[in-house]
Amino acid sequence: MRKWDQTWGFRVFAIGNYLFLTAIALLCLLPLLNVLSVSLSSSYAANANLVKLWPVDFTLKSYQLIFSRKEIHDAFVISIERTVLGVLLNNILTVFMAYPLSKSGLRFRGRNIYMWTIIFVMLFNGGLVPTYILVKDLHLINTIWSLILPGAVPIFSVILMMNFFKQLPNEIEEAAFIDGASYWKSLLYVIIPLSMPVIATVTLFHFVAHWNDWFSGLLYMNDLKNYPLQTTLQTVLKGADIKSLEDAKNYSDVSSRTLRSAQIFVTTLPILILYPFLQKYFTKGIVLGSVKG
């Protein structure tokens, strides 16, 4: 009897499946290649729509213009600081909140009240103006903490991690308790090492959220020197701040399209570098964290 995976039907399905997945991958990859090619092409070729998947009249002037400005270097440092502190705080608070909520009502009395509370604030937040007033009253305007604290507890990540903790076998933690471990030791030495897939997954979520956010910088920062990278790229590099003949000459060598494409690629590059290292955990973390309510 032939195995099912050696039948013609299976082979046709496998070929069709590979072709379909290849087409989906190309649909995701081709726009990125086009953006990179436009950023590396001359302003004439970009404006004339001559650029497809390969640079035309190769030039690095858009990137030279971006990285030649001092405010970009300062903004890059602020973005790195904001992302490192923000991701670290997000992960710590997410783990500390998800762990007790993963316990049953018998072991954590009042769990349902906390659950309903976080679901309520996830669906109905305070809104833009009340949030700004609160940040201002806390004297956080123009500080790095105004970019970090308002989103310090991502509720979606808490629910994802809580569900992952629930699917871990109770016998593992009970064995740790028998050996004399407390809840703190159980969390630090048993639960967290077993939860690296979901921790890697939420780390990627938090990294992308902090790195890509530009609006909070525009909202909470009154000084250009405190802008993170995304806000700086959105506001400073539009060509509206030409202050000298040298600036005018530099902007004349690039077009708004090539400059914007270079901005997109510069801001996307850190995520493209980080993702391959977390990808092996990503699927397992998000699937296991979403199957149990």
NUTOR-143117 format. One record per residue (C-alpha): residue number from 1; residue in three letters; chain; y negated, x negated, z negated. Coordinates in Angstrom, 1 decimal. Layout:
// NUTOR-143117
pos,code,unit,py,px,pz
NUM,ALA,A,Y,X,Z
...
END
This chain:
// NUTOR-143117
pos,code,unit,py,px,pz
1,MET,A,0.0,0.0,0.0
2,ARG,A,-3.4,-1.4,1.0
3,LYS,A,-6.0,-1.8,-1.6
4,TRP,A,-9.0,0.5,-1.3
5,ASP,A,-11.4,-2.4,-0.8
6,GLN,A,-9.4,-3.6,2.2
7,THR,A,-9.8,-0.4,4.2
8,TRP,A,-12.1,0.1,7.2
9,GLY,A,-14.0,2.8,5.4
10,PHE,A,-14.9,0.4,2.6
11,ARG,A,-15.9,-2.4,5.0
12,VAL,A,-18.2,0.0,6.9
13,PHE,A,-19.7,1.1,3.6
14,ALA,A,-20.2,-2.5,2.5
15,ILE,A,-21.9,-3.5,5.7
16,GLY,A,-24.1,-0.4,5.6
17,ASN,A,-24.9,-1.1,2.0
18,TYR,A,-25.9,-4.7,2.7
19,LEU,A,-28.1,-3.7,5.6
20,PHE,A,-29.8,-1.0,3.5
21,LEU,A,-30.5,-3.4,0.6
22,THR,A,-31.7,-6.1,3.0
23,ALA,A,-34.1,-3.6,4.6
24,ILE,A,-35.4,-2.6,1.1
25,ALA,A,-35.8,-6.3,0.2
26,LEU,A,-37.8,-6.9,3.4
27,LEU,A,-40.0,-3.9,2.7
28,CYS,A,-40.9,-5.5,-0.6
29,LEU,A,-41.2,-9.1,0.7
30,LEU,A,-43.1,-8.6,3.9
31,PRO,A,-46.4,-7.3,2.4
32,LEU,A,-46.5,-10.2,0.1
33,LEU,A,-45.9,-12.7,2.9
34,ASN,A,-48.7,-11.0,4.9
35,VAL,A,-51.1,-11.3,1.9
36,LEU,A,-50.3,-15.0,1.6
37,SER,A,-50.7,-15.6,5.3
38,VAL,A,-54.1,-13.8,5.4
39,SER,A,-55.3,-15.9,2.4
40,LEU,A,-54.3,-19.1,4.3
41,SER,A,-55.9,-18.0,7.6
42,SER,A,-59.4,-18.4,8.9
43,SER,A,-61.9,-15.6,8.4
44,TYR,A,-62.0,-14.9,12.2
45,ALA,A,-58.2,-14.5,12.4
46,ALA,A,-58.1,-12.3,9.4
47,ASN,A,-61.0,-10.0,10.5
48,ALA,A,-59.5,-9.7,14.0
49,ASN,A,-56.1,-8.7,12.5
50,LEU,A,-54.4,-11.6,14.2
51,VAL,A,-52.4,-12.5,11.1
52,LYS,A,-48.9,-11.1,10.6
53,LEU,A,-46.3,-13.2,8.7
54,TRP,A,-47.6,-16.7,9.5
55,PRO,A,-51.1,-18.1,8.9
56,VAL,A,-53.5,-18.4,11.9
57,ASP,A,-55.9,-21.3,11.8
58,PHE,A,-54.5,-22.6,8.5
59,THR,A,-57.2,-23.2,5.9
60,LEU,A,-57.4,-23.4,2.1
61,LYS,A,-61.1,-22.5,1.8
62,SER,A,-60.4,-19.3,0.0
63,TYR,A,-58.5,-21.0,-2.7
64,GLN,A,-61.0,-23.9,-2.8
65,LEU,A,-63.8,-21.4,-3.3
66,ILE,A,-61.9,-19.6,-6.1
67,PHE,A,-60.9,-22.8,-8.1
68,SER,A,-64.2,-24.6,-7.5
69,ARG,A,-66.0,-22.2,-9.9
70,LYS,A,-66.2,-23.1,-13.5
71,GLU,A,-66.0,-19.4,-14.7
72,ILE,A,-62.6,-19.2,-13.0
73,HIS,A,-61.3,-22.1,-15.1
74,ASP,A,-62.7,-20.5,-18.3
75,ALA,A,-61.3,-17.1,-17.4
76,PHE,A,-57.9,-18.7,-16.7
77,VAL,A,-57.8,-20.2,-20.2
78,ILE,A,-58.9,-16.8,-21.7
79,SER,A,-56.2,-15.0,-19.8
80,ILE,A,-53.5,-17.4,-20.9
81,GLU,A,-54.7,-17.1,-24.5
82,ARG,A,-54.8,-13.3,-24.3
83,THR,A,-51.3,-13.2,-22.7
84,VAL,A,-49.6,-15.5,-25.1
85,LEU,A,-51.1,-13.9,-28.2
86,GLY,A,-50.7,-10.4,-26.8
87,VAL,A,-47.1,-10.8,-25.8
88,LEU,A,-46.2,-12.4,-29.1
89,LEU,A,-47.8,-9.6,-31.1
90,ASN,A,-46.3,-6.9,-28.9
91,ASN,A,-42.8,-8.3,-29.3
92,ILE,A,-43.1,-8.7,-33.1
93,LEU,A,-44.4,-5.3,-33.7
94,THR,A,-42.0,-3.7,-31.2
95,VAL,A,-39.0,-5.3,-33.0
96,PHE,A,-40.2,-4.4,-36.5
97,MET,A,-40.9,-0.8,-35.5
98,ALA,A,-37.7,-0.3,-33.4
99,TYR,A,-35.3,-1.7,-35.9
100,PRO,A,-35.8,0.9,-38.7
101,LEU,A,-36.2,3.7,-36.2
102,SER,A,-32.7,2.9,-34.8
103,LYS,A,-31.1,3.8,-38.1
104,SER,A,-29.9,7.3,-38.8
105,GLY,A,-31.9,9.8,-41.0
106,LEU,A,-29.4,9.1,-43.8
107,ARG,A,-30.3,5.4,-44.0
108,PHE,A,-34.0,5.8,-43.2
109,ARG,A,-35.5,9.0,-44.7
110,GLY,A,-38.5,10.2,-42.9
111,ARG,A,-37.4,8.7,-39.6
112,ASN,A,-37.9,12.0,-37.7
113,ILE,A,-41.5,12.2,-38.9
114,TYR,A,-42.2,8.7,-37.6
115,MET,A,-40.5,9.5,-34.3
116,TRP,A,-42.5,12.7,-33.8
117,THR,A,-45.7,10.8,-34.7
118,ILE,A,-45.2,8.0,-32.1
119,ILE,A,-44.1,10.5,-29.4
120,PHE,A,-47.3,12.5,-30.1
121,VAL,A,-49.7,9.5,-29.9
122,MET,A,-47.9,8.3,-26.8
123,LEU,A,-48.6,11.6,-25.1
124,PHE,A,-52.0,12.3,-26.6
125,ASN,A,-54.1,9.2,-27.2
126,GLY,A,-57.6,9.1,-28.5
127,GLY,A,-59.3,8.7,-25.2
128,LEU,A,-61.6,6.0,-23.7
129,VAL,A,-64.8,6.8,-25.7
130,PRO,A,-63.3,7.1,-29.2
131,THR,A,-61.2,4.0,-28.6
132,TYR,A,-64.4,2.0,-27.6
133,ILE,A,-66.3,3.3,-30.6
134,LEU,A,-63.4,2.3,-32.9
135,VAL,A,-63.3,-1.2,-31.4
136,LYS,A,-67.0,-1.5,-31.7
137,ASP,A,-67.1,-0.4,-35.3
138,LEU,A,-64.4,-2.9,-36.1
139,HIS,A,-66.7,-5.6,-34.7
140,LEU,A,-64.2,-6.7,-32.1
141,ILE,A,-66.5,-6.5,-29.1
142,ASN,A,-66.7,-9.8,-27.2
143,THR,A,-63.6,-11.2,-29.1
144,ILE,A,-60.2,-11.8,-27.8
145,TRP,A,-58.8,-9.3,-30.2
146,SER,A,-60.5,-6.4,-28.4
147,LEU,A,-58.1,-7.2,-25.5
148,ILE,A,-55.0,-7.4,-27.7
149,LEU,A,-55.2,-5.0,-30.6
150,PRO,A,-55.8,-1.6,-28.9
151,GLY,A,-52.4,-2.0,-27.2
152,ALA,A,-50.6,-3.9,-29.9
153,VAL,A,-47.8,-1.3,-30.2
154,PRO,A,-46.4,-0.3,-26.8
155,ILE,A,-44.5,2.9,-27.6
156,PHE,A,-42.4,2.8,-24.4
157,SER,A,-41.1,-0.6,-25.4
158,VAL,A,-40.4,0.6,-28.9
159,ILE,A,-38.2,3.5,-27.6
160,LEU,A,-36.4,1.2,-25.1
161,MET,A,-35.6,-1.4,-27.8
162,MET,A,-34.7,1.3,-30.4
163,ASN,A,-32.1,2.7,-28.0
164,PHE,A,-30.7,-0.8,-27.3
165,PHE,A,-30.4,-1.4,-31.1
166,LYS,A,-28.5,2.0,-31.4
167,GLN,A,-25.8,0.9,-28.9
168,LEU,A,-24.9,-2.2,-30.9
169,PRO,A,-21.7,-1.7,-32.9
170,ASN,A,-22.4,-0.8,-36.5
171,GLU,A,-19.4,-2.9,-37.6
172,ILE,A,-21.3,-6.1,-36.7
173,GLU,A,-24.2,-5.3,-39.1
174,GLU,A,-21.8,-4.0,-41.8
175,ALA,A,-19.9,-7.3,-41.7
176,ALA,A,-23.2,-9.1,-42.2
177,PHE,A,-24.0,-6.8,-45.2
178,ILE,A,-20.5,-7.6,-46.7
179,ASP,A,-21.3,-11.3,-46.4
180,GLY,A,-24.5,-10.7,-48.5
181,ALA,A,-27.1,-10.4,-45.8
182,SER,A,-30.1,-8.1,-46.4
183,TYR,A,-31.8,-6.0,-43.7
184,TRP,A,-34.2,-8.8,-43.0
185,LYS,A,-31.4,-11.4,-42.5
186,SER,A,-29.4,-8.9,-40.5
187,LEU,A,-32.3,-8.4,-38.2
188,LEU,A,-33.2,-12.1,-37.8
189,TYR,A,-29.7,-13.6,-37.6
190,VAL,A,-27.6,-10.8,-36.1
191,ILE,A,-29.6,-8.1,-34.3
192,ILE,A,-32.2,-10.2,-32.5
193,PRO,A,-29.8,-12.8,-31.1
194,LEU,A,-27.7,-10.0,-29.7
195,SER,A,-30.7,-8.3,-28.2
196,MET,A,-32.0,-11.0,-25.9
197,PRO,A,-31.6,-8.8,-22.8
198,VAL,A,-34.0,-6.1,-24.0
199,ILE,A,-36.4,-8.6,-25.6
200,ALA,A,-36.6,-10.4,-22.2
201,THR,A,-37.2,-7.1,-20.5
202,VAL,A,-40.0,-6.0,-22.8
203,THR,A,-41.5,-9.5,-22.7
204,LEU,A,-41.8,-9.1,-18.9
205,PHE,A,-43.4,-5.7,-19.3
206,HIS,A,-45.9,-7.0,-21.9
207,PHE,A,-46.7,-10.1,-19.8
208,VAL,A,-47.4,-8.1,-16.7
209,ALA,A,-49.5,-5.6,-18.6
210,HIS,A,-51.7,-8.3,-20.2
211,TRP,A,-52.0,-10.5,-17.2
212,ASN,A,-52.9,-7.8,-14.7
213,ASP,A,-55.3,-5.8,-17.0
214,TRP,A,-58.9,-6.2,-15.9
215,PHE,A,-60.5,-3.0,-17.2
216,SER,A,-60.4,-3.8,-20.9
217,GLY,A,-62.3,-7.1,-20.2
218,LEU,A,-64.9,-5.1,-18.3
219,LEU,A,-65.1,-2.5,-21.1
220,TYR,A,-65.1,-4.7,-24.3
221,MET,A,-66.8,-7.9,-23.1
222,ASN,A,-70.5,-8.1,-22.7
223,ASP,A,-70.7,-11.7,-21.7
224,LEU,A,-69.3,-13.1,-18.4
225,LYS,A,-68.0,-16.2,-20.1
226,ASN,A,-65.6,-14.0,-22.1
227,TYR,A,-64.1,-12.3,-19.1
228,PRO,A,-60.3,-12.8,-18.5
229,LEU,A,-59.2,-13.9,-15.1
230,GLN,A,-58.6,-10.4,-13.6
231,THR,A,-62.0,-9.1,-14.6
232,THR,A,-63.7,-12.3,-13.4
233,LEU,A,-62.0,-12.0,-10.0
234,GLN,A,-63.0,-8.4,-9.7
235,THR,A,-66.7,-8.8,-10.7
236,VAL,A,-67.8,-12.4,-10.0
237,LEU,A,-66.1,-13.2,-6.7
238,LYS,A,-67.3,-10.3,-4.6
239,GLY,A,-70.0,-12.6,-3.1
240,ALA,A,-72.8,-10.7,-4.8
241,ASP,A,-73.7,-13.6,-7.1
242,ILE,A,-74.8,-16.1,-4.4
243,LYS,A,-77.4,-18.2,-6.2
244,SER,A,-77.8,-21.2,-3.9
245,LEU,A,-77.5,-22.4,-0.3
246,GLU,A,-74.3,-24.1,-1.2
247,ASP,A,-72.8,-20.8,-2.4
248,ALA,A,-74.0,-19.1,0.7
249,LYS,A,-72.3,-21.8,2.9
250,ASN,A,-69.1,-21.5,0.9
251,TYR,A,-69.0,-17.8,1.3
252,SER,A,-69.8,-18.0,5.0
253,ASP,A,-66.6,-20.0,5.6
254,VAL,A,-64.4,-17.2,4.2
255,SER,A,-64.2,-13.4,4.7
256,SER,A,-63.9,-10.8,2.1
257,ARG,A,-60.4,-10.1,3.3
258,THR,A,-59.1,-13.7,3.0
259,LEU,A,-60.9,-14.1,-0.4
260,ARG,A,-59.4,-10.9,-1.7
261,SER,A,-55.9,-11.9,-0.4
262,ALA,A,-56.3,-15.2,-2.2
263,GLN,A,-57.3,-13.4,-5.4
264,ILE,A,-54.2,-11.2,-5.2
265,PHE,A,-51.9,-14.1,-4.7
266,VAL,A,-53.5,-16.2,-7.5
267,THR,A,-53.1,-13.3,-10.0
268,THR,A,-49.5,-12.5,-8.8
269,LEU,A,-48.2,-16.1,-8.8
270,PRO,A,-47.5,-16.4,-12.6
271,ILE,A,-45.5,-13.2,-12.5
272,LEU,A,-43.5,-14.5,-9.5
273,ILE,A,-42.8,-17.7,-11.4
274,LEU,A,-41.8,-15.9,-14.6
275,TYR,A,-39.6,-13.2,-13.1
276,PRO,A,-36.7,-15.3,-11.9
277,PHE,A,-36.1,-16.6,-15.4
278,LEU,A,-36.0,-13.1,-16.9
279,GLN,A,-34.3,-11.3,-14.0
280,LYS,A,-30.8,-12.0,-15.3
281,TYR,A,-31.6,-10.1,-18.5
282,PHE,A,-33.8,-7.4,-16.9
283,THR,A,-31.2,-5.0,-15.5
284,LYS,A,-28.9,-5.2,-18.6
285,GLY,A,-31.8,-4.7,-21.0
286,ILE,A,-33.4,-1.8,-19.3
287,VAL,A,-30.1,0.0,-18.5
288,LEU,A,-28.6,-0.4,-22.0
289,GLY,A,-31.9,0.5,-23.6
290,SER,A,-32.2,3.8,-21.7
291,VAL,A,-28.8,5.3,-22.0
292,LYS,A,-28.9,6.5,-25.6
293,GLY,A,-31.5,8.9,-26.9
END
